[in-house]
Structures are given as structure tokens and as C-alpha cells.
Amino acid sequence: MTVLVLGATGKTGRPVVDALVARGVQVRAASRNPAVATAGVEPVRFDWADRSTWAAALHGIDTMYVVGPYTVPGEPHLVGHLLAAAAHVRRVVLLSVLGVDQLPDAIPMAAWEADVRASGKEWTILRPNWFQQNFGEGFAASLRENGELALPAAEAVVGFVDTRDIAEVAVAALTEEGHAGLVHIITGPEALTLRQVIHALGEAAGRELRYTALTAAQFADGLRKAGLDERSINWQLGLFRLIRDGGNAVVTDTVERITGHPGRTLKSYAGEIAAIWG
């Protein structure tokens, strides 16, 4: 069995590859900039915007993990086109997002889900909460350089989830029976405010870090000054509106029920990444 992992160098793709290899499953790791081949992993170039790269990635594959085309926002049905080109693929696990049905049309995950459901394949959809790894990656520079994270999340709580737990649920759906036609809502074991998260990160690092609650207008102005286009700004505003409305406060037992262990805590993750704030 070989599993195709799209987005293999991304936040969830990397741990999905690792978890598959740990199970002894052969992986075809697809990305625009493939990594070096390692034991059990065959890297291959795949670009959503370049359909000439699709055939080599899909050749001989019957199971695939799909991280959709975030970088091609103007083509919301590319996932459907890929699945149509992959007639021989039997099982598909799609990474979506929690609250997809409450987000603006600028966010394409609802279209991806619809295309997966209509594909005629054995599908599973993952809807994770916000990633704990965002603090060690996307938000890291601001915290390291300024000691501050400024976002329009007010004091709402979020069930932040470790991407390694998402990966373990994904691998179960890719390699085991019993997940077809299911939507797995994946969260961490607790819901925290960003202020609580930043306090935990600072405590682990032995450094003062602070959270500043922005208004939506302040946040949008900052994104415009950084050069983001209006579609991307509306995407970000929609995600944070969902947080403020309580849509990300949910905590589920999905990780423990499927993997057999509790979800990793934010405090544990904070301890792992404490050195990056130095």
C-alpha cells in the first residue's frame, strides 16, 4: 500500500507522512518543492496550478490525503478536478476546517467538501480546530521579536489542537476501516483564550509575552499595510469572526476515541517550543 500525501511539507502533511512511515506504510510525499527521499518516502513534485504534475503524483495510488489548493483561491473546484482525474483512487481523506459552514465564500473548504462528497469515492473529512503549531510557526516572529501577539479574537476560547493529533486521526482514516462517510471534528483537550495561551508560552520560555486584542478594523488595516489582497483579508476576518462568535470553543474526544490517547495539551506544546523565544 502506498498513500499519496498532498501538501507533504506543510503543517499537517509533515506529521501525516511521519505517522504513516511509523506504521510501515509507503508514502508518496507530494509538494511544490519536494523534500529529499528517505526510508519509506518517495518525494514527488505536485502543483495545484500545474496540471502536468498531477499524473506522476497519482500514478498507482488508491488512497490519498488531500490538503486543498490554498494558493489558487480563484479555482474552488480544483479538488473536484483532481478527483475526476484520479479515477482509480478509492479512498480520500480531506483536510477541511472547523466551522466551514459558517465561513464566508472566500474560504473554499465548503466547495472542497462538496466535491469530495460527490466524487463517488470512500471519503472522510477532517475539520480541525486552530493548530497549536501556529504559535511556533506563523505567529512566531511577532512573539520572538516583539513579545506580542495582536489579533482580533477578543477573549473568546479556542480548542487549539496539535497537528500531530490531526495526523494520527488522518492516518487512521487512511489505513483503517470504519471512517468512510464520516466528518471528524478534531480539537485539543481544552479550550483556552489567546491570553491564556500566550501566558503559557511565556511561562514555559521564562519570558514575558503578551496578547493584545485588536478590533476587526485594526486587524484589517494592518493586513492591508502588509500588502494582503482583499480576498485574503476577508478570509482572515471570517476566521476570527467565527472565533469571537464562539464557533471554535468546541472540545471533542475525537483524538482519544480514535487514537487511544488524549489530545496533546497546549502546555505540553509550549514546553517543546520554549527555546524559539530565546
LOMI-961763 format. One record per residue (C-alpha): x, y, z; residue number from 1. Coordinates in steps of 0.2 Angstrom, whole numbers, plus 5000, padded with zeros to 4 digits. Example, Ala and Ser with C-alpha at 12.3 -4.5 7.8 and 13.67 -1.06 7.14 Angstrom:
<rs>
+------+------+------+-----+
!    u !    v !    w ! num !
+------+------+------+-----+
! 5062 ! 4978 ! 5039 !   1 !
! 5068 ! 4995 ! 5036 !   2 !
+------+------+------+-----+
</rs>
This chain:
<rs>
+------+------+------+-----+
!    u !    v !    w ! num !
+------+------+------+-----+
! 5000 ! 5000 ! 5000 !   1 !
! 5006 ! 5017 ! 4995 !   2 !
! 4997 ! 5033 ! 5002 !   3 !
! 4999 ! 5049 ! 4992 !   4 !
! 5000 ! 5064 ! 5004 !   5 !
! 4997 ! 5081 ! 4996 !   6 !
! 5005 ! 5096 ! 5005 !   7 !
! 5018 ! 5084 ! 5012 !   8 !
! 5029 ! 5098 ! 5018 !   9 !
! 5015 ! 5108 ! 5026 !  10 !
! 5009 ! 5109 ! 5044 !  11 !
! 4998 ! 5093 ! 5044 !  12 !
! 5007 ! 5085 ! 5029 !  13 !
! 5023 ! 5083 ! 5038 !  14 !
! 5016 ! 5074 ! 5053 !  15 !
! 5005 ! 5063 ! 5042 !  16 !
! 5020 ! 5057 ! 5032 !  17 !
! 5029 ! 5053 ! 5049 !  18 !
! 5014 ! 5044 ! 5056 !  19 !
! 5012 ! 5033 ! 5040 !  20 !
! 5030 ! 5029 ! 5040 !  21 !
! 5029 ! 5024 ! 5058 !  22 !
! 5015 ! 5012 ! 5053 !  23 !
! 5026 ! 5004 ! 5040 !  24 !
! 5016 ! 5012 ! 5026 !  25 !
! 5024 ! 5018 ! 5010 !  26 !
! 5022 ! 5036 ! 5006 !  27 !
! 5022 ! 5047 ! 4991 !  28 !
! 5025 ! 5064 ! 4998 !  29 !
! 5019 ! 5077 ! 4986 !  30 !
! 5023 ! 5096 ! 4986 !  31 !
! 5028 ! 5110 ! 4975 !  32 !
! 5046 ! 5109 ! 4982 !  33 !
! 5048 ! 5090 ! 4986 !  34 !
! 5060 ! 5085 ! 5001 !  35 !
! 5074 ! 5073 ! 4999 !  36 !
! 5069 ! 5054 ! 4999 !  37 !
! 5070 ! 5045 ! 5015 !  38 !
! 5066 ! 5027 ! 5020 !  39 !
! 5048 ! 5024 ! 5016 !  40 !
! 5045 ! 5041 ! 5007 !  41 !
! 5045 ! 5044 ! 4989 !  42 !
! 5045 ! 5063 ! 4986 !  43 !
! 5036 ! 5069 ! 4970 !  44 !
! 5033 ! 5087 ! 4963 !  45 !
! 5014 ! 5092 ! 4964 !  46 !
! 5007 ! 5109 ! 4960 !  47 !
! 4989 ! 5113 ! 4960 !  48 !
! 4992 ! 5126 ! 4947 !  49 !
! 5001 ! 5115 ! 4935 !  50 !
! 4991 ! 5100 ! 4930 !  51 !
! 5005 ! 5092 ! 4921 !  52 !
! 5012 ! 5087 ! 4938 !  53 !
! 4996 ! 5078 ! 4943 !  54 !
! 4998 ! 5062 ! 4934 !  55 !
! 5015 ! 5057 ! 4941 !  56 !
! 5009 ! 5060 ! 4959 !  57 !
! 4993 ! 5050 ! 4956 !  58 !
! 5001 ! 5035 ! 4947 !  59 !
! 4997 ! 5019 ! 4955 !  60 !
! 4989 ! 5027 ! 4970 !  61 !
! 4972 ! 5021 ! 4978 !  62 !
! 4972 ! 5031 ! 4994 !  63 !
! 4976 ! 5049 ! 4997 !  64 !
! 4977 ! 5063 ! 5010 !  65 !
! 4972 ! 5080 ! 5002 !  66 !
! 4977 ! 5097 ! 5008 !  67 !
! 4967 ! 5108 ! 4996 !  68 !
! 4974 ! 5122 ! 4984 !  69 !
! 4975 ! 5137 ! 4996 !  70 !
! 4987 ! 5145 ! 4984 !  71 !
! 4974 ! 5145 ! 4970 !  72 !
! 4959 ! 5154 ! 4978 !  73 !
! 4951 ! 5158 ! 4962 !  74 !
! 4948 ! 5140 ! 4957 !  75 !
! 4937 ! 5132 ! 4971 !  76 !
! 4934 ! 5116 ! 4962 !  77 !
! 4952 ! 5111 ! 4959 !  78 !
! 4949 ! 5097 ! 4971 !  79 !
! 4935 ! 5090 ! 4961 !  80 !
! 4945 ! 5091 ! 4945 !  81 !
! 4959 ! 5081 ! 4954 !  82 !
! 4947 ! 5068 ! 4960 !  83 !
! 4940 ! 5066 ! 4942 !  84 !
! 4957 ! 5064 ! 4936 !  85 !
! 4961 ! 5050 ! 4949 !  86 !
! 4948 ! 5038 ! 4943 !  87 !
! 4957 ! 5023 ! 4951 !  88 !
! 4958 ! 5032 ! 4968 !  89 !
! 4947 ! 5023 ! 4981 !  90 !
! 4949 ! 5032 ! 4997 !  91 !
! 4951 ! 5050 ! 5001 !  92 !
! 4954 ! 5060 ! 5017 !  93 !
! 4952 ! 5079 ! 5015 !  94 !
! 4958 ! 5092 ! 5027 !  95 !
! 4944 ! 5105 ! 5030 !  96 !
! 4942 ! 5117 ! 5044 !  97 !
! 4930 ! 5118 ! 5059 !  98 !
! 4915 ! 5129 ! 5056 !  99 !
! 4916 ! 5128 ! 5037 ! 100 !
! 4898 ! 5130 ! 5035 ! 101 !
! 4899 ! 5147 ! 5045 ! 102 !
! 4913 ! 5155 ! 5035 ! 103 !
! 4912 ! 5167 ! 5020 ! 104 !
! 4913 ! 5161 ! 5002 ! 105 !
! 4931 ! 5167 ! 5001 ! 106 !
! 4936 ! 5152 ! 5011 ! 107 !
! 4935 ! 5137 ! 4998 ! 108 !
! 4934 ! 5122 ! 5010 ! 109 !
! 4915 ! 5121 ! 5008 ! 110 !
! 4917 ! 5118 ! 4989 ! 111 !
! 4931 ! 5106 ! 4993 ! 112 !
! 4920 ! 5096 ! 5004 ! 113 !
! 4906 ! 5096 ! 4992 ! 114 !
! 4917 ! 5089 ! 4978 ! 115 !
! 4924 ! 5075 ! 4989 ! 116 !
! 4906 ! 5070 ! 4994 ! 117 !
! 4901 ! 5070 ! 4976 ! 118 !
! 4916 ! 5060 ! 4970 ! 119 !
! 4909 ! 5043 ! 4972 ! 120 !
! 4924 ! 5038 ! 4982 ! 121 !
! 4926 ! 5032 ! 5000 ! 122 !
! 4929 ! 5049 ! 5009 ! 123 !
! 4932 ! 5055 ! 5026 ! 124 !
! 4933 ! 5074 ! 5030 ! 125 !
! 4943 ! 5081 ! 5045 ! 126 !
! 4938 ! 5098 ! 5052 ! 127 !
! 4951 ! 5103 ! 5065 ! 128 !
! 4951 ! 5117 ! 5076 ! 129 !
! 4966 ! 5130 ! 5076 ! 130 !
! 4983 ! 5122 ! 5076 ! 131 !
! 4994 ! 5124 ! 5091 ! 132 !
! 5009 ! 5124 ! 5079 ! 133 !
! 5003 ! 5141 ! 5073 ! 134 !
! 5012 ! 5149 ! 5088 ! 135 !
! 5028 ! 5140 ! 5084 ! 136 !
! 5027 ! 5145 ! 5065 ! 137 !
! 5015 ! 5158 ! 5058 ! 138 !
! 5015 ! 5169 ! 5074 ! 139 !
! 5032 ! 5165 ! 5080 ! 140 !
! 5041 ! 5180 ! 5073 ! 141 !
! 5030 ! 5193 ! 5081 ! 142 !
! 5031 ! 5184 ! 5098 ! 143 !
! 5050 ! 5182 ! 5097 ! 144 !
! 5054 ! 5199 ! 5091 ! 145 !
! 5041 ! 5210 ! 5099 ! 146 !
! 5035 ! 5199 ! 5113 ! 147 !
! 5017 ! 5202 ! 5107 ! 148 !
! 5003 ! 5193 ! 5098 ! 149 !
! 4990 ! 5206 ! 5092 ! 150 !
! 4974 ! 5198 ! 5084 ! 151 !
! 4955 ! 5201 ! 5083 ! 152 !
! 4950 ! 5186 ! 5094 ! 153 !
! 4943 ! 5196 ! 5109 ! 154 !
! 4943 ! 5185 ! 5124 ! 155 !
! 4935 ! 5170 ! 5115 ! 156 !
! 4941 ! 5152 ! 5119 ! 157 !
! 4948 ! 5140 ! 5106 ! 158 !
! 4951 ! 5121 ! 5107 ! 159 !
! 4968 ! 5123 ! 5100 ! 160 !
! 4974 ! 5106 ! 5093 ! 161 !
! 4991 ! 5099 ! 5090 ! 162 !
! 4994 ! 5094 ! 5071 ! 163 !
! 5002 ! 5078 ! 5077 ! 164 !
! 4985 ! 5073 ! 5084 ! 165 !
! 4977 ! 5078 ! 5067 ! 166 !
! 4989 ! 5067 ! 5058 ! 167 !
! 4986 ! 5052 ! 5069 ! 168 !
! 4967 ! 5054 ! 5066 ! 169 !
! 4971 ! 5056 ! 5047 ! 170 !
! 4981 ! 5040 ! 5046 ! 171 !
! 4968 ! 5030 ! 5055 ! 172 !
! 4956 ! 5036 ! 5042 ! 173 !
! 4968 ! 5032 ! 5028 ! 174 !
! 4973 ! 5015 ! 5033 ! 175 !
! 4959 ! 5008 ! 5044 ! 176 !
! 4941 ! 5003 ! 5040 ! 177 !
! 4926 ! 5012 ! 5049 ! 178 !
! 4929 ! 5030 ! 5044 ! 179 !
! 4920 ! 5031 ! 5027 ! 180 !
! 4907 ! 5044 ! 5025 ! 181 !
! 4912 ! 5052 ! 5042 ! 182 !
! 4916 ! 5070 ! 5047 ! 183 !
! 4929 ! 5070 ! 5061 ! 184 !
! 4929 ! 5086 ! 5072 ! 185 !
! 4946 ! 5087 ! 5079 ! 186 !
! 4951 ! 5098 ! 5094 ! 187 !
! 4963 ! 5099 ! 5108 ! 188 !
! 4958 ! 5093 ! 5126 ! 189 !
! 4954 ! 5110 ! 5132 ! 190 !
! 4948 ! 5127 ! 5126 ! 191 !
! 4959 ! 5142 ! 5130 ! 192 !
! 4959 ! 5161 ! 5126 ! 193 !
! 4973 ! 5168 ! 5117 ! 194 !
! 4978 ! 5177 ! 5133 ! 195 !
! 4979 ! 5161 ! 5142 ! 196 !
! 4989 ! 5153 ! 5128 ! 197 !
! 5002 ! 5167 ! 5127 ! 198 !
! 5004 ! 5167 ! 5146 ! 199 !
! 5008 ! 5148 ! 5145 ! 200 !
! 5020 ! 5151 ! 5131 ! 201 !
! 5029 ! 5165 ! 5141 ! 202 !
! 5029 ! 5154 ! 5157 ! 203 !
! 5037 ! 5140 ! 5148 ! 204 !
! 5050 ! 5151 ! 5140 ! 205 !
! 5054 ! 5161 ! 5156 ! 206 !
! 5050 ! 5177 ! 5146 ! 207 !
! 5036 ! 5190 ! 5146 ! 208 !
! 5024 ! 5188 ! 5131 ! 209 !
! 5008 ! 5197 ! 5129 ! 210 !
! 4992 ! 5196 ! 5119 ! 211 !
! 4983 ! 5212 ! 5113 ! 212 !
! 4965 ! 5211 ! 5107 ! 213 !
! 4963 ! 5221 ! 5091 ! 214 !
! 4947 ! 5226 ! 5083 ! 215 !
! 4942 ! 5219 ! 5066 ! 216 !
! 4945 ! 5236 ! 5058 ! 217 !
! 4963 ! 5237 ! 5066 ! 218 !
! 4967 ! 5220 ! 5060 ! 219 !
! 4961 ! 5223 ! 5043 ! 220 !
! 4971 ! 5239 ! 5041 ! 221 !
! 4987 ! 5230 ! 5047 ! 222 !
! 4984 ! 5217 ! 5034 ! 223 !
! 4982 ! 5230 ! 5020 ! 224 !
! 4998 ! 5239 ! 5025 ! 225 !
! 5007 ! 5222 ! 5024 ! 226 !
! 5001 ! 5220 ! 5006 ! 227 !
! 4987 ! 5207 ! 5008 ! 228 !
! 4973 ! 5207 ! 4995 ! 229 !
! 4955 ! 5210 ! 5000 ! 230 !
! 4950 ! 5192 ! 4997 ! 231 !
! 4964 ! 5186 ! 5009 ! 232 !
! 4959 ! 5199 ! 5021 ! 233 !
! 4941 ! 5194 ! 5021 ! 234 !
! 4946 ! 5176 ! 5023 ! 235 !
! 4956 ! 5181 ! 5039 ! 236 !
! 4942 ! 5192 ! 5046 ! 237 !
! 4929 ! 5177 ! 5043 ! 238 !
! 4940 ! 5165 ! 5053 ! 239 !
! 4942 ! 5177 ! 5068 ! 240 !
! 4923 ! 5182 ! 5067 ! 241 !
! 4920 ! 5163 ! 5070 ! 242 !
! 4931 ! 5163 ! 5085 ! 243 !
! 4923 ! 5178 ! 5093 ! 244 !
! 4906 ! 5171 ! 5090 ! 245 !
! 4911 ! 5155 ! 5099 ! 246 !
! 4912 ! 5144 ! 5084 ! 247 !
! 4929 ! 5137 ! 5090 ! 248 !
! 4925 ! 5134 ! 5108 ! 249 !
! 4921 ! 5116 ! 5105 ! 250 !
! 4931 ! 5102 ! 5113 ! 251 !
! 4928 ! 5084 ! 5107 ! 252 !
! 4935 ! 5067 ! 5112 ! 253 !
! 4939 ! 5063 ! 5093 ! 254 !
! 4958 ! 5061 ! 5096 ! 255 !
! 4956 ! 5050 ! 5111 ! 256 !
! 4942 ! 5040 ! 5104 ! 257 !
! 4952 ! 5036 ! 5088 ! 258 !
! 4970 ! 5036 ! 5093 ! 259 !
! 4968 ! 5029 ! 5111 ! 260 !
! 4977 ! 5043 ! 5119 ! 261 !
! 4971 ! 5060 ! 5125 ! 262 !
! 4975 ! 5075 ! 5114 ! 263 !
! 4991 ! 5084 ! 5117 ! 264 !
! 4989 ! 5100 ! 5128 ! 265 !
! 4994 ! 5117 ! 5124 ! 266 !
! 5005 ! 5117 ! 5139 ! 267 !
! 5015 ! 5102 ! 5133 ! 268 !
! 5017 ! 5110 ! 5116 ! 269 !
! 5023 ! 5127 ! 5124 ! 270 !
! 5037 ! 5117 ! 5133 ! 271 !
! 5043 ! 5109 ! 5117 ! 272 !
! 5045 ! 5126 ! 5108 ! 273 !
! 5051 ! 5137 ! 5123 ! 274 !
! 5068 ! 5138 ! 5115 ! 275 !
! 5062 ! 5148 ! 5100 ! 276 !
! 5058 ! 5163 ! 5110 ! 277 !
! 5076 ! 5165 ! 5116 ! 278 !
+------+------+------+-----+
</rs>
